[in-house]
Amino acid sequence: MNIKYSKDEDILLLEISDGKIDYAEEDGPIIIHYSEGHKPVLIEILEASKILTSALESKAKINKNTVLTK
């Protein structure tokens, strides 16, 4: 896996494989590029800093409210 970030465009790229991209599907700020065999090749996260900050804040809230029991 190869990870790249474009600060100018605020896009995080996760290269999953070396496969040739055949098509892509977009769901909000996430675009997944697939090979002809329907395997993920590349994941783009648009507005990456906003998305990741929000995810980390949510995770921190969950951890803060979690009570560990033995």
C-alpha positions as CSV (number, residue, x, y, z in Angstrom):
1,M,0.0,0.0,0.0
2,N,1.2,3.5,-0.8
3,I,-0.2,6.6,0.9
4,K,0.1,10.1,-0.6
5,Y,-1.3,13.4,0.6
6,S,-1.8,16.6,-1.4
7,K,-1.8,19.5,1.0
8,D,-2.7,22.0,-1.8
9,E,-5.9,20.0,-2.7
10,D,-6.4,18.4,0.8
11,I,-6.7,14.9,-0.8
12,L,-5.5,11.7,0.8
13,L,-4.7,8.9,-1.7
14,L,-4.5,5.3,-0.6
15,E,-3.1,3.1,-3.4
16,I,-4.3,-0.4,-2.5
17,S,-2.8,-2.3,-5.5
18,D,-1.0,-1.8,-8.8
19,G,-4.1,-2.8,-10.8
20,K,-5.4,-0.8,-13.7
21,I,-8.3,1.4,-12.8
22,D,-11.5,0.5,-14.8
23,Y,-14.2,2.5,-13.0
24,A,-14.8,4.5,-9.8
25,E,-17.7,5.0,-7.4
26,E,-18.2,8.1,-5.3
27,D,-19.9,8.3,-1.9
28,G,-19.7,11.8,-0.5
29,P,-16.0,12.8,0.0
30,I,-14.7,9.2,-0.7
31,I,-14.0,7.9,-4.2
32,I,-13.0,4.3,-4.7
33,H,-11.4,3.2,-7.9
34,Y,-11.8,-0.4,-9.0
35,S,-10.1,-2.8,-11.4
36,E,-12.0,-4.6,-14.1
37,G,-12.3,-7.5,-11.7
38,H,-14.1,-5.2,-9.2
39,K,-11.1,-5.1,-6.8
40,P,-10.3,-1.8,-5.1
41,V,-7.2,-0.1,-6.6
42,L,-7.2,3.4,-5.2
43,I,-9.2,5.3,-2.5
44,E,-9.4,9.1,-2.6
45,I,-10.5,11.0,0.5
46,L,-11.5,14.5,-0.5
47,E,-11.3,17.2,2.2
48,A,-9.1,14.8,4.1
49,S,-8.1,17.0,7.0
50,K,-11.7,17.7,7.8
51,I,-12.8,14.1,7.5
52,L,-9.9,12.7,9.5
53,T,-10.1,15.4,12.2
54,S,-13.8,14.6,12.6
55,A,-13.1,10.8,12.8
56,L,-10.4,11.3,15.4
57,E,-12.6,13.6,17.5
58,S,-15.4,11.0,17.4
59,K,-12.9,8.3,18.4
60,A,-11.6,10.4,21.3
61,K,-15.2,11.0,22.6
62,I,-15.9,7.3,22.4
63,N,-12.7,6.4,24.3
64,K,-13.4,9.1,26.9
65,N,-16.9,7.7,27.6
66,T,-15.8,4.0,27.7
67,V,-15.5,2.4,31.1
68,L,-13.1,-0.6,31.2
69,T,-14.1,-3.5,33.4
70,K,-12.2,-6.6,34.4
